[in-house]
């Protein structure tokens, strides 16, 4: 498959950036924008709109350059919300595009069964950004540090994934700080991870699920607000919670099957530093609670992807309900 860079070298005019990894989407979009526009050009040659705003007037702007511009980029967000009429407008434009205009359509869900989406995909560059697994994160960690002349122990890599809670944005910050704190040729150990990550993350997703397991509502809400304030978005935070709660549920299922705890640790790739506390969380939650909360988070994730204003309130109400034992 041709890489995104190769596509950009050929200056394609339509990019479709979709998937549930919002951080990954932002990185891909920034990569495309940087290849097409200078910082100065972005002030007058970049148009940002929601898919819901797409109409004949916007299409006309896509076909006409502003007086000072030699090219322009139209970034259309909320691609999963696009309606039939807007699909028709965009399809007609794609069939006869302006050679001076680059269109980026981004969103959470891409319906490959819809002929309108398939037509766009056939005429553009499609990039799918999926949330990463623990092993994906560890591979990224090894590759990044190796490229910068560092190594990392397996235990330290596991610990770093635990500390950032499966957050791509937190991992990026942590890696940048690790590189600043170490020199070429250095081996990154667990001690380095704890020192560096704790400097910017007072709380982690592990602390959040721990407070949830203990039904400490005020602490849960405080940690939740802190994580949002660190720059992670609501969708990514829902993904982080779901990631951790699914691991707790899987551990509970394995314990019911009489699987040895050390085998569970290895299978779920839980760092030894956290494992004892992890097992305590497994025991504090009931299986029914974990199943019901994960199901509720799935519904909330849909609200987030739909841009619903009440998504954060829904999460906070979930916390309150959990602390009041409404999910047992």
C-alpha positions in Angstrom: 0.0 0.0 0.0 1.3 3.5 -0.9 2.3 5.5 2.2 0.6 8.8 3.1 4.0 10.5 2.4 4.0 9.1 -1.1 0.4 10.3 -1.7 1.4 13.7 -0.5 4.4 13.8 -2.8 1.9 13.2 -5.6 -0.2 16.1 -4.2 -3.6 14.3 -4.0 -6.5 16.7 -3.6 -8.8 14.7 -1.3 -7.8 13.1 2.0 -10.1 11.0 4.1 -8.8 10.7 7.7 -11.1 8.5 9.8 -11.0 6.3 12.9 -11.6 6.3 16.7 -8.0 7.4 17.5 -8.6 11.2 17.6 -5.0 11.9 18.5 -3.8 9.8 15.5 -6.2 11.7 13.3 -4.9 15.1 14.5 -1.3 14.0 13.8 -2.1 12.9 10.2 -4.0 16.1 9.5 -1.1 18.2 10.8 1.3 16.1 8.6 -0.9 16.9 5.6 -1.3 20.6 6.4 2.5 21.0 7.0 3.1 19.6 3.5 0.7 21.9 1.8 0.7 25.2 3.7 3.3 27.4 5.4 2.3 28.9 8.8 1.7 32.2 7.1 -0.5 30.6 4.4 -2.7 29.0 7.0 -3.9 32.5 8.1 -5.7 33.0 4.7 -5.7 29.7 2.8 -7.1 27.3 5.4 -10.9 27.0 5.8 -12.2 24.9 8.7 -15.8 23.8 8.7 -18.1 21.1 10.0 -19.6 18.6 7.6 -23.0 20.0 8.7 -22.0 23.4 7.2 -21.2 22.1 3.8 -23.5 23.8 1.2 -23.4 25.4 -2.2 -21.7 28.5 -0.8 -18.8 26.4 0.6 -18.5 24.5 -2.6 -18.3 27.8 -4.5 -15.5 28.9 -2.1 -13.7 25.6 -2.8 -13.7 26.4 -6.5 -12.5 30.0 -6.1 -9.2 31.2 -4.6 -8.9 34.3 -2.4 -7.1 37.2 -4.0 -3.7 36.6 -2.3 -3.7 32.8 -2.4 -2.2 30.4 -4.9 -3.8 27.3 -3.3 -6.1 26.5 -0.3 -7.0 23.7 2.0 -10.6 23.0 3.2 -10.6 20.9 6.4 -14.1 19.3 7.0 -14.6 17.8 10.4 -17.5 15.6 11.7 -17.3 13.5 8.5 -19.6 10.8 10.0 -22.4 13.4 10.3 -22.5 14.2 6.6 -26.1 14.1 5.2 -27.3 12.8 1.8 -27.5 16.3 0.2 -24.0 17.2 1.4 -22.7 13.9 0.1 -24.1 14.7 -3.3 -22.5 18.2 -3.2 -19.2 16.8 -2.2 -19.4 13.9 -4.8 -20.2 16.4 -7.6 -17.2 18.5 -6.5 -14.9 15.5 -6.3 -15.8 14.6 -9.9 -14.6 18.0 -11.1 -12.3 19.4 -8.4 -10.4 22.6 -8.4 -6.7 21.9 -9.0 -5.8 24.7 -6.5 -7.9 23.2 -3.6 -7.1 20.4 -1.2 -9.9 18.8 0.8 -9.4 17.0 4.1 -12.5 15.1 5.4 -12.1 13.7 8.9 -14.3 11.9 11.3 -14.8 8.9 13.7 -16.7 6.4 11.5 -16.4 5.6 7.8 -19.2 3.6 6.4 -17.6 1.4 3.7 -21.0 0.0 2.8 -22.3 3.4 1.8 -21.8 4.0 -1.9 -21.2 7.8 -1.3 -18.4 7.1 1.1 -17.0 4.4 -1.3 -17.0 7.0 -4.2 -15.0 9.5 -2.0 -12.6 6.7 -1.0 -12.0 5.7 -4.7 -11.1 9.3 -5.6 -8.9 10.2 -2.6 -6.4 9.0 0.0 -8.0 7.0 2.8 -6.2 6.8 6.2 -7.7 4.8 9.1 -6.6 5.7 12.6 -7.4 3.0 15.2 -6.8 3.1 18.9 -3.7 1.1 19.7 -3.2 -2.0 21.7 -0.7 -2.3 24.6 1.7 -4.1 22.2 1.3 -1.4 19.6 2.3 1.2 22.2 5.3 -0.8 23.3 6.4 -1.1 19.7 6.1 2.7 19.3 8.1 3.2 22.5 11.0 0.9 21.3 11.1 2.4 17.8 11.1 6.1 19.1 13.8 5.6 21.6 15.9 3.4 19.3 15.7 6.2 16.7 17.0 8.7 19.2 19.9 6.4 20.4 18.3 5.1 23.6 17.2 1.7 24.8 14.5 0.7 27.3 14.0 -2.3 29.4 10.9 -4.5 28.9 9.6 -3.7 32.4 10.1 0.1 31.9 8.2 -0.1 28.6 5.3 -1.8 30.3 5.4 0.7 33.1 5.3 3.6 30.7 2.2 2.2 29.0 0.6 1.8 32.4 1.4 5.3 33.5 0.0 7.0 30.4 -3.1 4.7 30.5 -3.1 3.9 26.8 -3.2 7.6 25.9 -1.3 8.4 22.7 -1.1 12.1 23.6 0.2 11.4 27.1 2.7 8.9 25.6 4.0 11.6 23.2 4.6 14.0 26.0 6.3 11.4 28.2 8.6 10.3 25.4 9.6 13.9 24.7 10.4 14.4 28.4 12.3 11.1 28.6 14.5 12.2 25.7 15.2 15.5 27.4 16.1 13.7 30.7 18.5 11.2 29.1 21.5 11.1 26.8 22.3 9.1 23.7 23.3 5.6 24.6 21.3 5.7 27.9 19.0 2.8 29.0 15.6 4.0 30.2 14.7 2.1 33.4 11.6 2.0 35.5 13.1 4.6 37.8 13.4 7.1 34.9 9.8 6.4 33.9 8.5 7.1 37.4 10.5 10.3 37.7 9.6 11.7 34.3 5.9 10.8 34.1 5.1 11.8 37.7 6.4 15.3 36.9 3.4 16.0 34.6 0.8 13.4 35.6 -0.3 13.8 39.2 -3.0 11.3 38.4 -3.3 8.6 35.8 -6.1 6.5 34.4 -5.0 3.8 36.9 -5.8 6.2 39.7 -9.1 7.0 38.2 -10.2 3.3 38.0 -8.8 2.8 41.5 -11.0 5.5 42.9 -14.0 4.1 40.9 -13.4 0.6 42.4 -13.4 2.2 45.9 -16.6 4.2 45.1 -14.9 7.5 46.1 -17.1 9.8 44.1 -15.4 13.2 44.8 -11.9 11.7 44.1 -13.2 10.1 40.9 -14.6 13.5 39.7 -11.4 15.3 40.7 -9.1 12.9 38.8 -11.4 12.9 35.8 -11.3 16.7 35.6 -7.5 16.7 36.0 -7.0 14.3 33.1 -9.2 16.4 30.9 -7.3 19.5 31.9 -4.0 17.9 30.8 -5.1 18.2 27.2 -6.6 14.8 26.5 -10.0 15.0 24.8 -13.2 13.4 26.0 -13.2 10.6 23.4 -9.6 9.6 24.2 -10.4 9.6 27.9 -13.4 7.3 27.4 -11.1 5.0 25.4 -8.6 5.0 28.2 -11.2 4.1 30.8 -12.6 1.3 28.6 -9.1 0.0 27.9 -8.4 -0.3 31.7 -11.8 -1.6 32.7 -11.7 -4.3 30.0 -8.3 -5.5 31.4 -9.9 -5.7 34.9 -12.8 -7.7 33.5 -10.5 -10.0 31.6 -8.4 -10.6 34.8 -11.6 -11.3 36.7 -12.6 -13.9 34.1 -9.2 -15.5 34.2 -9.3 -15.7 38.0 -12.6 -17.4 37.8 -11.0 -20.0 35.6 -8.3 -20.6 38.3 -5.5 -19.1 36.1 -2.4 -18.3 38.2 -1.9 -14.7 38.9 1.6 -14.6 37.4 0.1 -16.0 34.2 -2.5 -13.3 34.2 0.2 -10.7 34.7 2.1 -12.0 31.7 -1.0 -12.4 29.5 -2.3 -8.9 30.2 1.2 -7.3 30.2 0.7 -5.7 33.6 3.9 -4.2 35.1 5.0 -5.6 38.4 5.0 -2.2 40.0 1.2 -2.0 39.5 0.2 -5.6 39.6 -0.7 -5.9 43.3 -2.9 -2.7 43.1 -4.3 -4.0 39.8 -5.5 -7.2 41.5 -7.1 -5.2 44.3 -9.1 -3.3 41.8 -10.2 -6.6 40.2 -11.5 -7.7 43.6 -13.2 -4.4 44.5 -15.3 -4.4 41.3 -18.0 -7.0 40.8 -18.1 -8.7 37.4 -21.6 -7.2 36.8 -20.3 -3.7 37.6 -17.5 -4.0 35.1 -19.8 -5.3 32.3 -22.4 -2.7 32.9 -20.0 0.2 33.2 -18.2 -0.9 30.0 -21.6 -1.1 28.2 -22.5 2.4 29.5 -19.2 3.8 28.3 -19.9 2.4 24.8 -23.1 4.4 24.7 -21.3 7.5 26.0 -18.6 7.0 23.3 -21.3 7.2 20.7 -22.5 10.5 22.2 -19.0 11.8 22.1 -18.6 10.9 18.4 -21.9 12.5 17.7 -20.7 15.7 19.3 -23.4 15.6 21.9 -23.1 18.4 24.4 -24.2 16.2 27.3 -21.4 13.6 26.8 -19.3 14.9 29.8 -22.4 15.1 32.0 -23.2 11.5 31.0 -19.8 10.3 32.2 -20.1 12.2 35.5 -23.5 10.7 36.1 -22.0 7.3 35.4 -19.5 7.9 38.1 -22.2 9.0 40.5 -24.3 5.9 39.7 -21.3 3.6 40.2 -20.5 5.2 43.6 -24.1 4.7 44.6 -23.9 1.0 43.7 -26.4 1.3 40.8 -24.4 -1.0 38.5 -24.2 -4.1 40.8 
